[in-house]
């Protein structure tokens, strides 16, 4: 990842600068919450992907800086809203914004970030990019709503789960890659390849996130372990375990997922069943398969340091522990 960061260091510094400029507001709360989000870190994978995609397609303008910031603003807005919906208390190892400032402030600052994103998009004067990101944010909202409907629904299968993570996570990563191609006026084949690359690594990213929720060290992961189960989220490790479980084990899982408060004993029992039916390993292998598919999409591009950087980023998705 150091190689990737070094390749686009100047552009990423410019993106960080534009983050702060676009947080300017007459309302101090907006800047406070925005700065808190930026200071809490984050991997910045989405803006990095946009910058690399634009460079891979030989883009020569300046709008990639603005639009990389837009992608991160949209992502940050969804995090603010998600933490309110989920009642999360940790984000990236720090207290979540809704804990520090309250749910109302988190929702309203999230709204500001969405609105500011579209204002910046309009300034870039690309109707195609505006349409792409408008459609993406609409589908992301639909994915989040569908995930809410799936809460504690043990009838959710792998297909339904994959549709949700495609909409709520993978589409924004796909859009980041595609925007880079659109900016550079790449060929339709190159644009499609970069979008598919983004969809695959975005899906793999969420698969790994859902696996880590059960097995990661909380300090490294930056979020409370077992939060998905506590919220009744049907993610692939649990779906896999439930599909393989016998009748008595299914009854146990059903009882646990419907509890209002999850005890450590209950959580460890579900973890034991997930391990018994290879839920984590199955999820990890699905993620690896997606990454290999993603990297194959890049074969239509010249074999250079930018393409290698994209492959490194893809591999990082399944190697990470946070």
Residue pairs with C-beta under 8 A, 6 or more apart in sequence:
1 312
1 313
1 316
3 308
3 309
3 312
4 48
4 52
4 309
4 312
4 313
5 12
7 52
7 305
7 306
7 309
8 48
8 51
8 52
8 55
8 309
11 51
11 64
11 65
11 68
12 44
12 47
12 48
12 51
14 65
15 44
15 47
15 51
15 65
15 68
15 69
15 72
16 38
18 65
18 66
18 69
19 34
19 38
19 69
19 72
19 73
20 35
20 38
22 69
22 73
22 116
22 120
23 30
23 31
23 34
23 35
23 38
24 31
25 31
25 112
29 101
29 105
29 109
30 109
30 112
32 101
33 80
33 97
33 101
33 105
33 106
33 109
34 76
34 109
34 113
36 97
36 100
37 76
37 79
37 80
37 97
40 91
40 92
40 93
40 94
41 92
42 72
42 92
44 72
45 173
45 205
45 313
45 317
46 68
46 71
46 72
46 75
46 172
46 173
46 176
47 68
47 69
47 71
47 72
47 176
48 68
48 313
49 173
49 176
49 177
49 180
49 198
49 310
49 313
50 64
50 67
50 68
50 71
50 176
50 177
50 179
50 180
51 64
51 68
51 180
52 180
52 306
52 309
52 310
52 313
53 176
53 177
53 178
53 179
53 180
53 181
53 194
53 310
54 64
54 179
54 180
54 181
54 183
54 184
55 180
55 306
56 180
56 194
56 301
56 304
56 306
56 307
56 310
57 180
57 181
57 183
57 184
57 186
57 190
57 194
58 184
59 180
59 183
59 184
61 183
63 124
63 126
63 183
64 180
64 183
66 120
66 123
66 124
67 120
67 121
67 124
67 129
67 179
67 183
68 176
69 120
70 117
70 120
70 121
70 133
71 172
71 175
71 176
71 179
73 113
73 114
73 116
73 117
73 120
74 113
74 114
74 117
74 133
74 136
74 137
74 172
75 172
76 110
76 113
77 110
77 111
77 113
77 114
77 117
78 110
78 140
78 144
78 168
78 172
79 91
80 97
80 98
80 106
80 107
80 109
80 110
80 113
81 106
81 107
81 110
81 144
82 88
82 144
83 91
83 96
83 97
83 98
83 106
84 98
84 103
84 106
84 107
85 144
85 148
86 227
86 231
87 231
88 96
88 98
88 223
88 224
88 227
89 95
89 96
89 99
89 224
90 96
90 218
90 222
90 223
90 224
91 97
91 222
91 223
92 222
92 223
93 219
93 222
94 222
96 106
97 105
97 106
97 109
98 105
98 106
101 109
114 137
117 133
118 130
118 133
118 134
121 129
121 130
121 133
122 130
124 130
126 182
126 183
128 182
129 179
129 182
129 183
132 175
132 178
132 179
132 182
133 175
133 179
136 171
136 172
136 174
136 175
139 167
139 171
140 167
140 168
140 171
140 172
142 167
143 163
143 164
143 165
143 166
143 167
143 168
143 169
143 171
144 167
144 168
146 163
146 164
146 167
147 164
147 168
147 233
150 156
150 160
150 161
150 164
150 233
150 234
151 231
151 232
151 233
151 234
152 232
152 234
152 257
152 258
153 234
154 234
154 242
154 250
154 253
154 254
154 257
156 234
156 239
157 239
157 243
158 236
158 239
158 240
161 234
161 235
161 236
161 239
162 203
165 203
165 206
165 207
165 210
166 199
166 202
166 203
168 206
169 202
169 203
169 205
169 206
169 209
170 198
170 199
170 200
170 202
170 203
170 205
170 206
171 199
171 202
172 202
173 198
173 199
173 201
173 202
173 205
174 195
174 196
174 197
174 198
174 199
174 202
175 195
175 198
176 198
177 194
177 195
177 197
177 198
178 191
178 194
178 195
178 198
180 194
181 190
181 191
181 194
181 195
182 191
186 194
189 300
190 300
190 301
193 297
193 298
193 300
193 301
194 297
196 294
196 297
197 294
197 295
197 297
197 298
197 310
197 314
198 294
200 290
200 291
200 293
200 294
200 297
201 290
201 291
201 294
201 313
201 314
201 317
203 287
203 290
204 286
204 287
204 288
204 290
204 291
204 294
204 314
204 317
204 318
205 317
207 236
207 283
207 284
207 286
207 287
207 290
208 283
208 284
208 287
208 317
208 318
208 320
210 228
210 235
210 236
210 237
210 283
211 236
211 237
211 280
211 283
211 284
211 287
212 221
212 321
212 322
213 221
213 223
213 225
213 226
213 227
213 228
213 229
213 235
214 225
214 226
214 228
214 229
214 237
214 271
214 274
214 279
214 280
215 271
215 280
216 225
216 321
216 322
217 225
217 321
218 224
218 225
220 321
220 322
221 321
221 322
222 322
224 230
226 262
226 267
228 235
228 238
229 238
229 256
229 257
229 262
229 267
229 270
230 261
230 262
230 267
232 257
232 258
235 283
236 279
236 282
236 283
236 286
237 274
237 279
237 280
237 282
237 283
238 253
238 257
238 270
238 274
238 279
239 279
240 274
240 277
240 278
240 279
240 282
240 283
241 253
241 270
241 273
241 274
241 276
241 277
241 279
242 250
242 253
243 277
244 276
244 277
245 253
245 273
245 277
249 273
252 269
252 273
253 270
253 273
256 262
256 266
256 269
256 270
259 266
273 279
274 280
284 318
287 317
287 318
288 318
291 314
291 315
291 317
291 318
294 314
295 311
295 314
298 307
298 310
298 311
301 307
